[in-house]
Amino acid sequence: QVQLVESGGGLVQAGGSLRLSCTVSNRSFRFNTMAWYRQIPEKGRERMAYITSGGSTGYVDSVKGRFVISRDNVKNTVSLQMSRLQSEDTAVYYCNDYQSSDPWGQGTLVAVSA
């Protein structure tokens, strides 16, 4: 079974940076478009960044210019470099493919203090 393991979250002050990492196990994802999602309490899960197999990327407006998604097809990892963090970025972050077709991992909590 595919396993997704997210890491790198933590508590950071507004304006700070964090780098999240996601390791995909038990399958190769090099042909998949991968994405990062986040879930704010009492709200649905939002897909906020994606990266295609060819390296093209897309972002929701709220993170554009602050977050950068990348991938390593040899290590089977997807990363999210987050900069200029804001309190509104506080959420649990998950990775999955673009269709969210794999079982969800436990996510990694990012908490941004004002």
C-alpha positions in Angstrom: 0.0 0.0 0.0 1.2 3.5 -0.8 2.4 5.4 2.2 2.7 9.2 2.5 4.8 10.6 5.3 5.0 14.3 5.8 7.5 16.1 8.0 9.1 19.4 8.8 6.3 21.3 10.4 6.6 23.2 13.6 6.0 26.5 15.4 7.3 29.6 13.7 6.9 33.3 14.0 5.1 35.3 11.4 7.6 36.2 8.6 9.6 33.1 9.2 10.2 30.1 7.0 9.8 26.3 7.0 10.5 23.5 4.7 8.2 20.6 4.5 9.0 17.2 3.1 6.9 14.3 1.9 8.2 10.8 1.3 6.2 8.5 -0.9 6.7 4.8 -0.3 5.7 1.7 -2.1 5.3 3.2 -5.5 7.1 5.4 -8.0 5.4 8.7 -8.5 7.6 10.2 -11.2 4.7 10.2 -13.7 2.2 11.7 -11.2 1.4 15.3 -10.6 1.9 15.7 -6.9 0.4 18.3 -4.6 0.5 19.8 -1.2 -2.8 20.3 0.6 -3.6 22.0 3.9 -6.5 21.8 6.3 -7.5 24.5 8.7 -9.7 23.4 11.6 -13.4 23.4 10.7 -12.6 23.9 7.1 -12.1 21.5 4.2 -8.8 20.4 2.8 -7.4 22.8 0.2 -5.0 21.9 -2.6 -2.6 24.8 -2.5 0.4 23.8 -4.7 1.1 21.2 -7.3 4.0 20.1 -9.5 3.7 18.0 -12.7 6.0 15.2 -13.7 7.8 17.7 -15.9 8.3 20.2 -13.2 5.6 22.7 -14.0 4.1 24.2 -10.9 0.9 25.9 -9.8 -0.2 27.7 -6.6 -3.3 29.2 -5.1 -3.2 33.0 -5.0 -2.8 33.1 -1.2 0.6 31.4 -1.3 1.9 32.5 -4.7 5.3 34.1 -4.4 5.8 32.8 -0.9 5.8 29.0 -1.3 7.8 26.9 -3.7 7.0 23.2 -4.4 9.7 20.9 -5.7 10.2 17.1 -6.2 13.0 14.6 -6.3 12.0 11.6 -8.5 15.0 9.6 -7.4 14.3 9.9 -3.7 10.5 9.9 -4.2 10.1 13.1 -2.2 8.1 16.2 -2.6 9.0 19.4 -0.8 7.4 22.7 0.1 9.6 25.7 0.9 7.5 28.2 2.8 8.6 31.8 3.3 7.1 34.9 4.8 4.7 32.8 6.7 1.5 34.4 8.0 -0.9 33.4 10.8 -3.4 32.4 8.1 -0.9 29.6 7.0 -1.5 27.8 10.3 -2.8 24.4 9.3 -2.0 20.7 9.0 -0.2 20.1 5.7 -0.5 17.0 3.6 0.9 15.7 0.3 -0.9 13.5 -2.2 -1.2 13.3 -5.9 -3.3 15.8 -7.8 -6.4 13.6 -7.6 -5.7 12.8 -3.9 -6.1 9.2 -4.8 -3.7 7.7 -2.3 -4.4 7.1 1.4 -3.7 10.3 3.4 -0.8 10.5 5.7 -0.9 12.0 9.2 0.2 15.4 7.9 2.5 17.8 9.6 1.3 20.8 11.7 2.5 24.3 10.9 1.6 26.9 13.5 2.5 30.5 12.8 2.4 32.9 15.7 1.6 36.6 15.2 
